[in-house]
């Protein structure tokens, strides 16, 4: 419980804590959907769910690196 109390006193820690919890829920939902697509042999939908899960994992576990990647891509476009 002390980790939660510490996270609530600092906004950055709270953001990280919420991002990890919510992100893991979304990844679990995508994994369950992928299992259903695999069972039905819907390969395109399964691959799409996998790509979404990989992107979401990158956002959750490496937010600074993901922001740097987006900035780099944006600079290349402009």
N, CA, C and O atoms as a Maestro MAE file, in Angstrom:
{
 s_m_m2io_version
 :::
 2.0.0
}

f_m_ct {
 s_m_title
 :::
 protein
 m_atom[312] {
  # First column is atom index #
  i_m_mmod_type
  r_m_x_coord
  r_m_y_coord
  r_m_z_coord
  i_m_residue_number
  s_m_chain_name
  s_m_pdb_residue_name
  s_m_pdb_atom_name
  i_m_atomic_number
  :::
  1 25 0.808 -1.192 0.000 1 A "UNK " " N  " 7
  2 3 0.000 0.000 0.000 1 A "UNK " " CA " 6
  3 2 0.849 1.253 0.000 1 A "UNK " " C  " 6
  4 15 0.377 2.310 -0.419 1 A "UNK " " O  " 8
  5 25 2.084 1.167 0.456 2 A "UNK " " N  " 7
  6 3 2.917 2.364 0.500 2 A "UNK " " CA " 6
  7 2 3.245 2.857 -0.894 2 A "UNK " " C  " 6
  8 15 3.427 4.058 -1.096 2 A "UNK " " O  " 8
  9 25 3.325 1.952 -1.862 3 A "UNK " " N  " 7
  10 3 3.580 2.390 -3.236 3 A "UNK " " CA " 6
  11 2 2.429 3.234 -3.755 3 A "UNK " " C  " 6
  12 15 2.651 4.235 -4.436 3 A "UNK " " O  " 8
  13 25 1.206 2.842 -3.441 4 A "UNK " " N  " 7
  14 3 0.051 3.617 -3.861 4 A "UNK " " CA " 6
  15 2 0.042 4.972 -3.174 4 A "UNK " " C  " 6
  16 15 -0.233 5.983 -3.819 4 A "UNK " " O  " 8
  17 25 0.334 5.016 -1.883 5 A "UNK " " N  " 7
  18 3 0.358 6.285 -1.152 5 A "UNK " " CA " 6
  19 2 1.438 7.197 -1.711 5 A "UNK " " C  " 6
  20 15 1.230 8.405 -1.827 5 A "UNK " " O  " 8
  21 25 2.586 6.635 -2.057 6 A "UNK " " N  " 7
  22 3 3.656 7.428 -2.651 6 A "UNK " " CA " 6
  23 2 3.248 7.947 -4.023 6 A "UNK " " C  " 6
  24 15 3.547 9.088 -4.372 6 A "UNK " " O  " 8
  25 25 2.571 7.116 -4.796 7 A "UNK " " N  " 7
  26 3 2.142 7.521 -6.132 7 A "UNK " " CA " 6
  27 2 1.119 8.647 -6.069 7 A "UNK " " C  " 6
  28 15 1.082 9.502 -6.954 7 A "UNK " " O  " 8
  29 25 0.301 8.655 -5.044 8 A "UNK " " N  " 7
  30 3 -0.723 9.692 -4.938 8 A "UNK " " CA " 6
  31 2 -0.148 11.038 -4.516 8 A "UNK " " C  " 6
  32 15 -0.785 12.069 -4.732 8 A "UNK " " O  " 8
  33 25 1.035 11.052 -3.923 9 A "UNK " " N  " 7
  34 3 1.630 12.317 -3.500 9 A "UNK " " CA " 6
  35 2 2.395 13.001 -4.619 9 A "UNK " " C  " 6
  36 15 2.644 14.204 -4.545 9 A "UNK " " O  " 8
  37 25 2.765 12.279 -5.629 10 A "UNK " " N  " 7
  38 3 3.535 12.834 -6.735 10 A "UNK " " CA " 6
  39 2 2.768 12.591 -8.033 10 A "UNK " " C  " 6
  40 15 2.456 11.447 -8.364 10 A "UNK " " O  " 8
  41 25 2.467 13.649 -8.759 11 A "UNK " " N  " 7
  42 3 1.670 13.527 -9.978 11 A "UNK " " CA " 6
  43 2 2.311 12.665 -11.041 11 A "UNK " " C  " 6
  44 15 1.614 11.926 -11.737 11 A "UNK " " O  " 8
  45 25 3.630 12.743 -11.184 12 A "UNK " " N  " 7
  46 3 4.318 11.949 -12.205 12 A "UNK " " CA " 6
  47 2 4.227 10.465 -11.877 12 A "UNK " " C  " 6
  48 15 4.009 9.642 -12.766 12 A "UNK " " O  " 8
  49 25 4.394 10.126 -10.611 13 A "UNK " " N  " 7
  50 3 4.288 8.726 -10.219 13 A "UNK " " CA " 6
  51 2 2.875 8.203 -10.396 13 A "UNK " " C  " 6
  52 15 2.681 7.049 -10.778 13 A "UNK " " O  " 8
  53 25 1.893 9.042 -10.122 14 A "UNK " " N  " 7
  54 3 0.497 8.646 -10.301 14 A "UNK " " CA " 6
  55 2 0.202 8.392 -11.771 14 A "UNK " " C  " 6
  56 15 -0.483 7.429 -12.117 14 A "UNK " " O  " 8
  57 25 0.718 9.256 -12.633 15 A "UNK " " N  " 7
  58 3 0.517 9.081 -14.078 15 A "UNK " " CA " 6
  59 2 1.110 7.760 -14.544 15 A "UNK " " C  " 6
  60 15 0.480 7.026 -15.305 15 A "UNK " " O  " 8
  61 25 2.312 7.459 -14.093 16 A "UNK " " N  " 7
  62 3 2.963 6.210 -14.474 16 A "UNK " " CA " 6
  63 2 2.170 5.010 -13.962 16 A "UNK " " C  " 6
  64 15 1.972 4.033 -14.686 16 A "UNK " " O  " 8
  65 25 1.722 5.089 -12.722 17 A "UNK " " N  " 7
  66 3 0.967 3.993 -12.111 17 A "UNK " " CA " 6
  67 2 -0.324 3.734 -12.868 17 A "UNK " " C  " 6
  68 15 -0.647 2.584 -13.166 17 A "UNK " " O  " 8
  69 25 -1.072 4.797 -13.184 18 A "UNK " " N  " 7
  70 3 -2.342 4.650 -13.910 18 A "UNK " " CA " 6
  71 2 -2.090 4.135 -15.315 18 A "UNK " " C  " 6
  72 15 -2.824 3.275 -15.802 18 A "UNK " " O  " 8
  73 25 -1.066 4.648 -15.967 19 A "UNK " " N  " 7
  74 3 -0.753 4.225 -17.336 19 A "UNK " " CA " 6
  75 2 -0.439 2.738 -17.390 19 A "UNK " " C  " 6
  76 15 -0.872 2.052 -18.316 19 A "UNK " " O  " 8
  77 25 0.292 2.237 -16.434 20 A "UNK " " N  " 7
  78 3 0.642 0.816 -16.413 20 A "UNK " " CA " 6
  79 2 -0.595 -0.038 -16.143 20 A "UNK " " C  " 6
  80 15 -0.796 -1.054 -16.809 20 A "UNK " " O  " 8
  81 25 -1.425 0.356 -15.176 21 A "UNK " " N  " 7
  82 3 -2.614 -0.439 -14.847 21 A "UNK " " CA " 6
  83 2 -3.586 -0.474 -16.024 21 A "UNK " " C  " 6
  84 15 -4.022 -1.549 -16.437 21 A "UNK " " O  " 8
  85 25 -3.924 0.684 -16.561 22 A "UNK " " N  " 7
  86 3 -4.886 0.744 -17.668 22 A "UNK " " CA " 6
  87 2 -4.311 0.078 -18.911 22 A "UNK " " C  " 6
  88 15 -5.021 -0.624 -19.632 22 A "UNK " " O  " 8
  89 25 -3.039 0.298 -19.157 23 A "UNK " " N  " 7
  90 3 -2.403 -0.317 -20.316 23 A "UNK " " CA " 6
  91 2 -2.387 -1.830 -20.244 23 A "UNK " " C  " 6
  92 15 -2.612 -2.506 -21.248 23 A "UNK " " O  " 8
  93 25 -2.124 -2.363 -19.066 24 A "UNK " " N  " 7
  94 3 -2.134 -3.819 -18.915 24 A "UNK " " CA " 6
  95 2 -3.528 -4.395 -19.123 24 A "UNK " " C  " 6
  96 15 -3.670 -5.496 -19.655 24 A "UNK " " O  " 8
  97 25 -4.546 -3.668 -18.713 25 A "UNK " " N  " 7
  98 3 -5.923 -4.125 -18.959 25 A "UNK " " CA " 6
  99 2 -6.189 -4.173 -20.463 25 A "UNK " " C  " 6
  100 15 -6.754 -5.146 -20.962 25 A "UNK " " O  " 8
  101 25 -5.785 -3.128 -21.186 26 A "UNK " " N  " 7
  102 3 -5.992 -3.120 -22.640 26 A "UNK " " CA " 6
  103 2 -5.207 -4.243 -23.314 26 A "UNK " " C  " 6
  104 15 -5.714 -4.879 -24.238 26 A "UNK " " O  " 8
  105 25 -3.984 -4.491 -22.868 27 A "UNK " " N  " 7
  106 3 -3.194 -5.570 -23.456 27 A "UNK " " CA " 6
  107 2 -3.857 -6.912 -23.188 27 A "UNK " " C  " 6
  108 15 -3.877 -7.776 -24.065 27 A "UNK " " O  " 8
  109 25 -4.399 -7.099 -21.991 28 A "UNK " " N  " 7
  110 3 -5.096 -8.349 -21.683 28 A "UNK " " CA " 6
  111 2 -6.324 -8.517 -22.577 28 A "UNK " " C  " 6
  112 15 -6.586 -9.617 -23.065 28 A "UNK " " O  " 8
  113 25 -7.073 -7.444 -22.796 29 A "UNK " " N  " 7
  114 3 -8.246 -7.511 -23.681 29 A "UNK " " CA " 6
  115 2 -7.816 -7.859 -25.102 29 A "UNK " " C  " 6
  116 15 -8.452 -8.684 -25.757 29 A "UNK " " O  " 8
  117 25 -6.747 -7.239 -25.579 30 A "UNK " " N  " 7
  118 3 -6.262 -7.544 -26.924 30 A "UNK " " CA " 6
  119 2 -5.769 -8.985 -27.022 30 A "UNK " " C  " 6
  120 15 -5.957 -9.627 -28.056 30 A "UNK " " O  " 8
  121 25 -5.149 -9.501 -25.978 31 A "UNK " " N  " 7
  122 3 -4.687 -10.895 -25.996 31 A "UNK " " CA " 6
  123 2 -5.872 -11.856 -26.057 31 A "UNK " " C  " 6
  124 15 -5.823 -12.859 -26.769 31 A "UNK " " O  " 8
  125 25 -6.927 -11.554 -25.318 32 A "UNK " " N  " 7
  126 3 -8.122 -12.395 -25.361 32 A "UNK " " CA " 6
  127 2 -8.762 -12.336 -26.743 32 A "UNK " " C  " 6
  128 15 -9.206 -13.357 -27.269 32 A "UNK " " O  " 8
  129 25 -8.811 -11.142 -27.331 33 A "UNK " " N  " 7
  130 3 -9.354 -11.017 -28.688 33 A "UNK " " CA " 6
  131 2 -8.511 -11.799 -29.694 33 A "UNK " " C  " 6
  132 15 -9.045 -12.431 -30.605 33 A "UNK " " O  " 8
  133 25 -7.177 -11.750 -29.519 34 A "UNK " " N  " 7
  134 3 -6.306 -12.498 -30.425 34 A "UNK " " CA " 6
  135 2 -6.550 -14.000 -30.313 34 A "UNK " " C  " 6
  136 15 -6.531 -14.710 -31.318 34 A "UNK " " O  " 8
  137 25 -6.775 -14.475 -29.115 35 A "UNK " " N  " 7
  138 3 -7.067 -15.888 -28.918 35 A "UNK " " CA " 6
  139 2 -8.367 -16.273 -29.635 35 A "UNK " " C  " 6
  140 15 -8.446 -17.335 -30.253 35 A "UNK " " O  " 8
  141 25 -9.374 -15.414 -29.550 36 A "UNK " " N  " 7
  142 3 -10.629 -15.669 -30.257 36 A "UNK " " CA " 6
  143 2 -10.451 -15.661 -31.770 36 A "UNK " " C  " 6
  144 15 -11.031 -16.487 -32.474 36 A "UNK " " O  " 8
  145 25 -9.646 -14.723 -32.266 37 A "UNK " " N  " 7
  146 3 -9.384 -14.684 -33.706 37 A "UNK " " CA " 6
  147 2 -8.612 -15.921 -34.158 37 A "UNK " " C  " 6
  148 15 -8.855 -16.451 -35.242 37 A "UNK " " O  " 8
  149 25 -7.687 -16.374 -33.324 38 A "UNK " " N  " 7
  150 3 -6.931 -17.585 -33.655 38 A "UNK " " CA " 6
  151 2 -7.844 -18.804 -33.717 38 A "UNK " " C  " 6
  152 15 -7.718 -19.642 -34.609 38 A "UNK " " O  " 8
  153 25 -8.768 -18.894 -32.757 39 A "UNK " " N  " 7
  154 3 -9.685 -20.031 -32.720 39 A "UNK " " CA " 6
  155 2 -10.602 -20.044 -33.942 39 A "UNK " " C  " 6
  156 15 -10.955 -21.109 -34.448 39 A "UNK " " O  " 8
  157 25 -10.983 -18.866 -34.411 40 A "UNK " " N  " 7
  158 3 -11.871 -18.774 -35.579 40 A "UNK " " CA " 6
  159 2 -11.096 -18.741 -36.894 40 A "UNK " " C  " 6
  160 15 -11.688 -18.686 -37.972 40 A "UNK " " O  " 8
  161 25 -9.770 -18.776 -36.794 41 A "UNK " " N  " 7
  162 3 -8.891 -18.703 -37.965 41 A "UNK " " CA " 6
  163 2 -9.078 -17.413 -38.754 41 A "UNK " " C  " 6
  164 15 -9.073 -17.412 -39.985 41 A "UNK " " O  " 8
  165 25 -9.242 -16.325 -38.026 42 A "UNK " " N  " 7
  166 3 -9.323 -14.990 -38.629 42 A "UNK " " CA " 6
  167 2 -7.934 -14.364 -38.536 42 A "UNK " " C  " 6
  168 15 -7.647 -13.591 -37.621 42 A "UNK " " O  " 8
  169 25 -7.088 -14.706 -39.483 43 A "UNK " " N  " 7
  170 3 -5.678 -14.356 -39.393 43 A "UNK " " CA " 6
  171 2 -5.447 -12.851 -39.519 43 A "UNK " " C  " 6
  172 15 -4.612 -12.297 -38.803 43 A "UNK " " O  " 8
  173 25 -6.153 -12.200 -40.394 44 A "UNK " " N  " 7
  174 3 -5.966 -10.754 -40.563 44 A "UNK " " CA " 6
  175 2 -6.326 -9.983 -39.307 44 A "UNK " " C  " 6
  176 15 -5.605 -9.067 -38.911 44 A "UNK " " O  " 8
  177 25 -7.430 -10.344 -38.681 45 A "UNK " " N  " 7
  178 3 -7.830 -9.682 -37.443 45 A "UNK " " CA " 6
  179 2 -6.841 -9.978 -36.319 45 A "UNK " " C  " 6
  180 15 -6.571 -9.117 -35.482 45 A "UNK " " O  " 8
  181 25 -6.303 -11.196 -36.300 46 A "UNK " " N  " 7
  182 3 -5.335 -11.557 -35.265 46 A "UNK " " CA " 6
  183 2 -4.062 -10.727 -35.414 46 A "UNK " " C  " 6
  184 15 -3.524 -10.229 -34.425 46 A "UNK " " O  " 8
  185 25 -3.584 -10.580 -36.638 47 A "UNK " " N  " 7
  186 3 -2.376 -9.795 -36.874 47 A "UNK " " CA " 6
  187 2 -2.622 -8.330 -36.520 47 A "UNK " " C  " 6
  188 15 -1.750 -7.682 -35.942 47 A "UNK " " O  " 8
  189 25 -3.793 -7.803 -36.857 48 A "UNK " " N  " 7
  190 3 -4.135 -6.423 -36.524 48 A "UNK " " CA " 6
  191 2 -4.160 -6.216 -35.012 48 A "UNK " " C  " 6
  192 15 -3.658 -5.206 -34.518 48 A "UNK " " O  " 8
  193 25 -4.735 -7.156 -34.279 49 A "UNK " " N  " 7
  194 3 -4.754 -7.061 -32.817 49 A "UNK " " CA " 6
  195 2 -3.337 -7.147 -32.253 49 A "UNK " " C  " 6
  196 15 -3.018 -6.451 -31.290 49 A "UNK " " O  " 8
  197 25 -2.496 -7.976 -32.827 50 A "UNK " " N  " 7
  198 3 -1.112 -8.101 -32.368 50 A "UNK " " CA " 6
  199 2 -0.351 -6.797 -32.584 50 A "UNK " " C  " 6
  200 15 0.385 -6.354 -31.703 50 A "UNK " " O  " 8
  201 25 -0.522 -6.188 -33.737 51 A "UNK " " N  " 7
  202 3 0.157 -4.917 -34.016 51 A "UNK " " CA " 6
  203 2 -0.324 -3.840 -33.044 51 A "UNK " " C  " 6
  204 15 0.472 -3.043 -32.548 51 A "UNK " " O  " 8
  205 25 -1.628 -3.822 -32.778 52 A "UNK " " N  " 7
  206 3 -2.158 -2.876 -31.794 52 A "UNK " " CA " 6
  207 2 -1.575 -3.110 -30.410 52 A "UNK " " C  " 6
  208 15 -1.266 -2.156 -29.697 52 A "UNK " " O  " 8
  209 25 -1.424 -4.364 -30.028 53 A "UNK " " N  " 7
  210 3 -0.858 -4.681 -28.715 53 A "UNK " " CA " 6
  211 2 0.607 -4.264 -28.631 53 A "UNK " " C  " 6
  212 15 1.052 -3.786 -27.587 53 A "UNK " " O  " 8
  213 25 1.354 -4.434 -29.702 54 A "UNK " " N  " 7
  214 3 2.771 -4.038 -29.709 54 A "UNK " " CA " 6
  215 2 2.897 -2.526 -29.586 54 A "UNK " " C  " 6
  216 15 3.728 -2.031 -28.825 54 A "UNK " " O  " 8
  217 25 2.083 -1.794 -30.325 55 A "UNK " " N  " 7
  218 3 2.113 -0.330 -30.244 55 A "UNK " " CA " 6
  219 2 1.716 0.126 -28.844 55 A "UNK " " C  " 6
  220 15 2.352 1.012 -28.273 55 A "UNK " " O  " 8
  221 25 0.677 -0.473 -28.298 56 A "UNK " " N  " 7
  222 3 0.221 -0.124 -26.963 56 A "UNK " " CA " 6
  223 2 1.283 -0.448 -25.912 56 A "UNK " " C  " 6
  224 15 1.481 0.330 -24.978 56 A "UNK " " O  " 8
  225 25 1.960 -1.574 -26.050 57 A "UNK " " N  " 7
  226 3 3.029 -1.921 -25.110 57 A "UNK " " CA " 6
  227 2 4.166 -0.905 -25.191 57 A "UNK " " C  " 6
  228 15 4.760 -0.549 -24.174 57 A "UNK " " O  " 8
  229 25 4.466 -0.444 -26.397 58 A "UNK " " N  " 7
  230 3 5.501 0.585 -26.548 58 A "UNK " " CA " 6
  231 2 5.119 1.875 -25.852 58 A "UNK " " C  " 6
  232 15 5.959 2.521 -25.225 58 A "UNK " " O  " 8
  233 25 3.856 2.250 -25.958 59 A "UNK " " N  " 7
  234 3 3.388 3.469 -25.293 59 A "UNK " " CA " 6
  235 2 3.422 3.301 -23.783 59 A "UNK " " C  " 6
  236 15 3.804 4.228 -23.069 59 A "UNK " " O  " 8
  237 25 3.031 2.138 -23.288 60 A "UNK " " N  " 7
  238 3 2.932 1.916 -21.841 60 A "UNK " " CA " 6
  239 2 4.306 1.801 -21.190 60 A "UNK " " C  " 6
  240 15 4.592 2.485 -20.207 60 A "UNK " " O  " 8
  241 25 5.145 0.944 -21.733 61 A "UNK " " N  " 7
  242 3 6.396 0.632 -21.064 61 A "UNK " " CA " 6
  243 2 7.552 1.546 -21.457 61 A "UNK " " C  " 6
  244 15 8.533 1.635 -20.719 61 A "UNK " " O  " 8
  245 25 7.463 2.223 -22.592 62 A "UNK " " N  " 7
  246 3 8.525 3.123 -23.038 62 A "UNK " " CA " 6
  247 2 7.928 4.446 -23.514 62 A "UNK " " C  " 6
  248 15 8.071 4.790 -24.688 62 A "UNK " " O  " 8
  249 25 7.259 5.200 -22.632 63 A "UNK " " N  " 7
  250 3 6.578 6.416 -23.077 63 A "UNK " " CA " 6
  251 2 7.536 7.480 -23.611 63 A "UNK " " C  " 6
  252 15 7.223 8.145 -24.599 63 A "UNK " " O  " 8
  253 25 8.693 7.653 -22.976 64 A "UNK " " N  " 7
  254 3 9.632 8.669 -23.444 64 A "UNK " " CA " 6
  255 2 10.209 8.301 -24.808 64 A "UNK " " C  " 6
  256 15 10.355 9.157 -25.680 64 A "UNK " " O  " 8
  257 25 10.532 7.037 -24.982 65 A "UNK " " N  " 7
  258 3 11.036 6.587 -26.280 65 A "UNK " " CA " 6
  259 2 9.983 6.706 -27.369 65 A "UNK " " C  " 6
  260 15 10.301 7.031 -28.513 65 A "UNK " " O  " 8
  261 25 8.733 6.445 -27.018 66 A "UNK " " N  " 7
  262 3 7.650 6.557 -27.993 66 A "UNK " " CA " 6
  263 2 7.435 8.010 -28.401 66 A "UNK " " C  " 6
  264 15 7.204 8.301 -29.574 66 A "UNK " " O  " 8
  265 25 7.512 8.925 -27.429 67 A "UNK " " N  " 7
  266 3 7.367 10.350 -27.743 67 A "UNK " " CA " 6
  267 2 8.514 10.807 -28.636 67 A "UNK " " C  " 6
  268 15 8.306 11.572 -29.577 67 A "UNK " " O  " 8
  269 25 9.725 10.338 -28.340 68 A "UNK " " N  " 7
  270 3 10.880 10.668 -29.184 68 A "UNK " " CA " 6
  271 2 10.680 10.140 -30.597 68 A "UNK " " C  " 6
  272 15 10.997 10.828 -31.567 68 A "UNK " " O  " 8
  273 25 10.160 8.929 -30.719 69 A "UNK " " N  " 7
  274 3 9.882 8.353 -32.036 69 A "UNK " " CA " 6
  275 2 8.863 9.196 -32.796 69 A "UNK " " C  " 6
  276 15 9.047 9.477 -33.980 69 A "UNK " " O  " 8
  277 25 7.798 9.596 -32.124 70 A "UNK " " N  " 7
  278 3 6.784 10.424 -32.781 70 A "UNK " " CA " 6
  279 2 7.351 11.777 -33.210 70 A "UNK " " C  " 6
  280 15 7.040 12.266 -34.296 70 A "UNK " " O  " 8
  281 25 8.183 12.382 -32.358 71 A "UNK " " N  " 7
  282 3 8.803 13.661 -32.719 71 A "UNK " " CA " 6
  283 2 9.711 13.499 -33.928 71 A "UNK " " C  " 6
  284 15 9.720 14.346 -34.821 71 A "UNK " " O  " 8
  285 25 10.470 12.416 -33.956 72 A "UNK " " N  " 7
  286 3 11.359 12.160 -35.086 72 A "UNK " " CA " 6
  287 2 10.568 11.958 -36.377 72 A "UNK " " C  " 6
  288 15 10.919 12.507 -37.421 72 A "UNK " " O  " 8
  289 25 9.509 11.172 -36.298 73 A "UNK " " N  " 7
  290 3 8.671 10.967 -37.489 73 A "UNK " " CA " 6
  291 2 8.046 12.268 -37.951 73 A "UNK " " C  " 6
  292 15 7.972 12.524 -39.153 73 A "UNK " " O  " 8
  293 25 7.592 13.096 -37.015 74 A "UNK " " N  " 7
  294 3 6.968 14.352 -37.369 74 A "UNK " " CA " 6
  295 2 7.971 15.286 -38.048 74 A "UNK " " C  " 6
  296 15 7.623 15.974 -39.008 74 A "UNK " " O  " 8
  297 25 9.217 15.315 -37.554 75 A "UNK " " N  " 7
  298 3 10.242 16.151 -38.165 75 A "UNK " " CA " 6
  299 2 10.592 15.673 -39.567 75 A "UNK " " C  " 6
  300 15 10.905 16.481 -40.442 75 A "UNK " " O  " 8
  301 25 10.541 14.366 -39.784 76 A "UNK " " N  " 7
  302 3 10.807 13.827 -41.127 76 A "UNK " " CA " 6
  303 2 9.696 14.205 -42.101 76 A "UNK " " C  " 6
  304 15 9.951 14.446 -43.281 76 A "UNK " " O  " 8
  305 25 8.457 14.257 -41.597 77 A "UNK " " N  " 7
  306 3 7.333 14.605 -42.459 77 A "UNK " " CA " 6
  307 2 7.380 16.071 -42.849 77 A "UNK " " C  " 6
  308 15 7.118 16.435 -43.996 77 A "UNK " " O  " 8
  309 25 7.715 16.898 -41.885 78 A "UNK " " N  " 7
  310 3 7.752 18.341 -42.156 78 A "UNK " " CA " 6
  311 2 9.079 18.661 -42.739 78 A "UNK " " C  " 6
  312 15 9.352 19.820 -43.053 78 A "UNK " " O  " 8
  :::
 }
 m_bond[311] {
  # First column is bond index #
  i_m_from
  i_m_to
  i_m_order
  :::
  1 1 2 1
  2 2 3 1
  3 3 4 2
  4 3 5 1
  5 5 6 1
  6 6 7 1
  7 7 8 2
  8 7 9 1
  9 9 10 1
  10 10 11 1
  11 11 12 2
  12 11 13 1
  13 13 14 1
  14 14 15 1
  15 15 16 2
  16 15 17 1
  17 17 18 1
  18 18 19 1
  19 19 20 2
  20 19 21 1
  21 21 22 1
  22 22 23 1
  23 23 24 2
  24 23 25 1
  25 25 26 1
  26 26 27 1
  27 27 28 2
  28 27 29 1
  29 29 30 1
  30 30 31 1
  31 31 32 2
  32 31 33 1
  33 33 34 1
  34 34 35 1
  35 35 36 2
  36 35 37 1
  37 37 38 1
  38 38 39 1
  39 39 40 2
  40 39 41 1
  41 41 42 1
  42 42 43 1
  43 43 44 2
  44 43 45 1
  45 45 46 1
  46 46 47 1
  47 47 48 2
  48 47 49 1
  49 49 50 1
  50 50 51 1
  51 51 52 2
  52 51 53 1
  53 53 54 1
  54 54 55 1
  55 55 56 2
  56 55 57 1
  57 57 58 1
  58 58 59 1
  59 59 60 2
  60 59 61 1
  61 61 62 1
  62 62 63 1
  63 63 64 2
  64 63 65 1
  65 65 66 1
  66 66 67 1
  67 67 68 2
  68 67 69 1
  69 69 70 1
  70 70 71 1
  71 71 72 2
  72 71 73 1
  73 73 74 1
  74 74 75 1
  75 75 76 2
  76 75 77 1
  77 77 78 1
  78 78 79 1
  79 79 80 2
  80 79 81 1
  81 81 82 1
  82 82 83 1
  83 83 84 2
  84 83 85 1
  85 85 86 1
  86 86 87 1
  87 87 88 2
  88 87 89 1
  89 89 90 1
  90 90 91 1
  91 91 92 2
  92 91 93 1
  93 93 94 1
  94 94 95 1
  95 95 96 2
  96 95 97 1
  97 97 98 1
  98 98 99 1
  99 99 100 2
  100 99 101 1
  101 101 102 1
  102 102 103 1
  103 103 104 2
  104 103 105 1
  105 105 106 1
  106 106 107 1
  107 107 108 2
  108 107 109 1
  109 109 110 1
  110 110 111 1
  111 111 112 2
  112 111 113 1
  113 113 114 1
  114 114 115 1
  115 115 116 2
  116 115 117 1
  117 117 118 1
  118 118 119 1
  119 119 120 2
  120 119 121 1
  121 121 122 1
  122 122 123 1
  123 123 124 2
  124 123 125 1
  125 125 126 1
  126 126 127 1
  127 127 128 2
  128 127 129 1
  129 129 130 1
  130 130 131 1
  131 131 132 2
  132 131 133 1
  133 133 134 1
  134 134 135 1
  135 135 136 2
  136 135 137 1
  137 137 138 1
  138 138 139 1
  139 139 140 2
  140 139 141 1
  141 141 142 1
  142 142 143 1
  143 143 144 2
  144 143 145 1
  145 145 146 1
  146 146 147 1
  147 147 148 2
  148 147 149 1
  149 149 150 1
  150 150 151 1
  151 151 152 2
  152 151 153 1
  153 153 154 1
  154 154 155 1
  155 155 156 2
  156 155 157 1
  157 157 158 1
  158 158 159 1
  159 159 160 2
  160 159 161 1
  161 161 162 1
  162 162 163 1
  163 163 164 2
  164 163 165 1
  165 165 166 1
  166 166 167 1
  167 167 168 2
  168 167 169 1
  169 169 170 1
  170 170 171 1
  171 171 172 2
  172 171 173 1
  173 173 174 1
  174 174 175 1
  175 175 176 2
  176 175 177 1
  177 177 178 1
  178 178 179 1
  179 179 180 2
  180 179 181 1
  181 181 182 1
  182 182 183 1
  183 183 184 2
  184 183 185 1
  185 185 186 1
  186 186 187 1
  187 187 188 2
  188 187 189 1
  189 189 190 1
  190 190 191 1
  191 191 192 2
  192 191 193 1
  193 193 194 1
  194 194 195 1
  195 195 196 2
  196 195 197 1
  197 197 198 1
  198 198 199 1
  199 199 200 2
  200 199 201 1
  201 201 202 1
  202 202 203 1
  203 203 204 2
  204 203 205 1
  205 205 206 1
  206 206 207 1
  207 207 208 2
  208 207 209 1
  209 209 210 1
  210 210 211 1
  211 211 212 2
  212 211 213 1
  213 213 214 1
  214 214 215 1
  215 215 216 2
  216 215 217 1
  217 217 218 1
  218 218 219 1
  219 219 220 2
  220 219 221 1
  221 221 222 1
  222 222 223 1
  223 223 224 2
  224 223 225 1
  225 225 226 1
  226 226 227 1
  227 227 228 2
  228 227 229 1
  229 229 230 1
  230 230 231 1
  231 231 232 2
  232 231 233 1
  233 233 234 1
  234 234 235 1
  235 235 236 2
  236 235 237 1
  237 237 238 1
  238 238 239 1
  239 239 240 2
  240 239 241 1
  241 241 242 1
  242 242 243 1
  243 243 244 2
  244 243 245 1
  245 245 246 1
  246 246 247 1
  247 247 248 2
  248 247 249 1
  249 249 250 1
  250 250 251 1
  251 251 252 2
  252 251 253 1
  253 253 254 1
  254 254 255 1
  255 255 256 2
  256 255 257 1
  257 257 258 1
  258 258 259 1
  259 259 260 2
  260 259 261 1
  261 261 262 1
  262 262 263 1
  263 263 264 2
  264 263 265 1
  265 265 266 1
  266 266 267 1
  267 267 268 2
  268 267 269 1
  269 269 270 1
  270 270 271 1
  271 271 272 2
  272 271 273 1
  273 273 274 1
  274 274 275 1
  275 275 276 2
  276 275 277 1
  277 277 278 1
  278 278 279 1
  279 279 280 2
  280 279 281 1
  281 281 282 1
  282 282 283 1
  283 283 284 2
  284 283 285 1
  285 285 286 1
  286 286 287 1
  287 287 288 2
  288 287 289 1
  289 289 290 1
  290 290 291 1
  291 291 292 2
  292 291 293 1
  293 293 294 1
  294 294 295 1
  295 295 296 2
  296 295 297 1
  297 297 298 1
  298 298 299 1
  299 299 300 2
  300 299 301 1
  301 301 302 1
  302 302 303 1
  303 303 304 2
  304 303 305 1
  305 305 306 1
  306 306 307 1
  307 307 308 2
  308 307 309 1
  309 309 310 1
  310 310 311 1
  311 311 312 2
  :::
 }
}
